[in-house]
Amino acid sequence: MKNNIALIGRGFGYLMLSALFLYLINNYLVYWQDMPGPFVLFSHYGWFGFEALSNQLDDSQVSQGWIQFTTYLVVLLISIGYVIKTRARTLEQESIRFTTLSAFIVRFSFWSVLLIGLADMVISLLRVENLLEHVASETLTQQLGRPIFRGSYVHYPLVIASMFIAARFRNATFAWLALLVVIAEFMIVISRFVFSYEQAYMGDLVRFWYAALFLFASAHTLVEEGHVRVDVLYTGFSRRKKALFDSIGCLLFGIPICWVILMHGMGGRGNSINSPLLSFEVTQSGYGMYVKYIMAAFLIVFSVTMMIQFVSFLLYNIAQLINRSENEDHLSYHQLVTGDRTAASGGH
C-alpha cells in the first residue's frame, strides 16, 4: 500500500512537471512560431467536442500539428516510464531533485535580470545623453532604439549567458539583489537632491529589480518556511496531521493557483503575459529602459518555480504520512532540501 501511494505521488509530480514544460513549449511554438498546436488540430477534425474551424488547416499545418501532438504524447509516456523505472528512489529524494531544479531556474533568472538591468541601463544612459553615437555606428544607434532589436540582440544573448553562469555559480542569493535595489534607489536620491538630475531609466531599473526580488524569491521563501501563516489551529496539530493539511493545501490551493496564472496569462496571443512578450512592450517614458516586456515573464518564473516547489513540498509531506512514526525524529522540509542538519526539528 505504501509503495503504491509513493508511486502515485511520484507519478503525479512528474506529470505536473511534464505538463508544465509542455504547456510552455506549446505556447512558444503556437504564438511565436505560428504552429497550430494539438487543440487547433483537434478543432480541424472536430474531435473531442472542439468546434470546427471556419478556415481549415492546410496540409503543412496539419503535419506540424501531428508532429507537435505526437512529440507531447511521447514526452508524457517517457515520463511515465521514468517514474516506473526509478521507483526505488524515495519521495524525499524526489523532493530534493525538484527543489534543485527550482533553485536553478531562480538562479538563472537572477543572473538574467542582473545582466539585462545593467546592460540596458548603460544603453539608456548613453542614449539619453547623446553619447551612444560616439561609441557605436549610426545604424547601430538607431537599431538600439528599437525594442525588438534590443530584445533580440542584447537581452536574449544575456539570458542564454545567464544559464551557463547559473550552472557554474550556485551561491547567488537574494541578499545581493536586495542590495542592488537599495543602491539603485540611493543613486536616484543622490542624483535628484544633490545634482538635480533624474532620468526615466533610473526608476525603471529600481522597478525591474524590485519586481524580480519579490517574484523570484517566493519559491526560496517557501523552502525557508518564511511565508506568513494565518495560524489558528496548525501549531497544535501532530506532525502527521500537519503533513496531511500541507498536502491538501498543495493540491487544492498551491498547484492550482500556479496553473490559473499561467493559463490566464498565456491562454491566447493577447493575454497579459503573451501580449507584452510578443510585442516587446516598453514603457512610454521615451528614453527609459526597454524591459517592461521582460517583467511580464516574471510571472512565468514565479508560477513555474512555485509549482515545482509545491510538488516538492507535497512529496515530502506524503513521505511523512506513509514512512514515519509519530515519535520518530525527522528532518523538516527545510533541513531535507537544503542539507542543513544543524538543528533537530520535531515539526514545521
Residue, then its C-alpha position, 0 to 999 in steps of 0.5 A: m500500500k505504501n509503495n503504491i501511494a509513493l508511486i502515485g505521488r511520484g507519478f503525479g509530480y512528474l506529470m505536473l512537471s511534464a505538463l508544465f514544460l509542455y504547456l510552455i513549449n506549446n505556447y512558444l511554438v503556437y504564438w511565436q512560431d505560428m504552429p497550430g498546436p494539438f487543440v487547433l488540430f483537434s478543432h480541424y477534425g472536430w474531435f473531442g467536442f472542439e468546434a470546427l474551424s471556419n478556415q481549415l488547416d492546410d496540409s503543412q499545418v496539419s503535419q506540424g500539428w501531428i508532429q507537435f501532438t505526437t512529440y507531447l504524447v511521447v514526452l508524457l509516456i517517457s515520463i511515465g516510464y521514468v517514474i516506473k523505472t526509478r521507483a526505488r528512489t524515495l519521495e524525499q529524494e524526489s523532493i530534493r531533485f525538484t527543489t534543485l531544479s527550482a533553485f536553478i531556474v531562480r538562479f538563472s533568472f537572477w543572473s538574467v535580470l542582473l545582466i539585462g538591468l545593467a546592460d540596458m541601463v548603460i544603453s539608456l544612459l548613453r542614449v539619453e545623453n547623446l553619447l551612444e553615437h560616439v561609441a557605436s555606428e549610426t545604424l547601430t544607434q538607431q537599431l538600439g532604439r528599437p525594442i525588438f532589436r534590443g530584445s533580440y540582440v542584447h537581452y536574449p544573448l544575456v539570458i542564454a549567458s545567464m544559464f551557463i553562469a547559473a550552472r557554474f555559480r550556485n551561491a547567488t542569493f537574494a541578499w545581493l539583489a536586495l542590495l542592488v535595489v537599495i543602491a539603485e534607489f540611493m543613486i536616484v536620491i543622490s542624483r535628484f537632491v544633490f545634482s538635480y538630475e533624474q532620468a526615466y531609466m533610473g526608476d525603471l531599473v529600481r522597478f525591474w529589480y524590485a519586481a524580480l526580488f519579490l517574484f523570484a524569491s517566493a519559491h526560496t521563501l517557501v523552502e525557508e518556511g518564511h511565508v506568513r501563516v494565518d495560524v489558528l489551529y496548525t501549531g497544535f496539530s501532530r506532525r502527521k496531521k500537519a503533513l496531511f493539511d500541507s498536502i491538501g493545501c498543495l493540491l487544492f490551493g498551491i498547484p492550482i493557483c500556479w496553473v490559473i496564472l499561467m493559463h490566464g496569462m498565456g491562454g491566447r496571443g493577447n493575454s497579459i503575459n503573451s501580449p507584452l512578450l510578443s510585442f516587446e512592450v516598453t514603457q512610454s517614458g521615451y528614453g527609459m529602459y526597454v524591459k517592461y516586456i521582460m517583467a511580464a515573464f516574471l510571472i512565468v518564473f514565479s508560477v513555474t518555480m512555485m509549482i515545482q516547489f509545491v510538488s516538492f513540498l507535497l512529496y515530502n509531506i506524503a513521505q511523512l504520512i506513509n514512512r514515519s512514526e509519530n515519535e520518530d525524529h525527522l528532518s523538516y522540509h527545510q533541513l531535507v532540501t537544503g542539507d542543513r542538519t544543524a538543528a533537530s526539528g520535531g515539526h514545521 
